[in-house]
Amino acid sequence: MDLGTSILGASIALLIMLGVAGLIYTIWSQGKVKRQKGYYEDIHKTLAVGQRVMFSDGIYGTVQRVGTEVCDIKVKSGAVMEVSRYAIQQIVKK
């Protein structure tokens, strides 16, 4: 067996292994994205007045009004902010 044949065989084996690894990673990533999408859909379906929420940047507040695209959130200082309902990261359990 000459050197060229062994290099070709090793290259094909490497490409097959990389392809399988890429396929596994793609399947795993799609499952994770689907779980995250379901989590955020649940948050937006259950969002209601009086709930304490947290935004992705760590701001906490209480929901005062829920609209189709925006919500009014009251923060600790008493100020009411109008924010996109999609900026809400988590509903905080009391």
Secondary structure, 3 states (H helix, E strand, C coil): CCHHHHHHHHHHHHHHHHHHHHHHHHHHHHHHHHHHHHHHHHHHHHCCCCCEEEECCCCEEEEEEECCCEEEEECCCCCEEEEEHHHEEEEECC
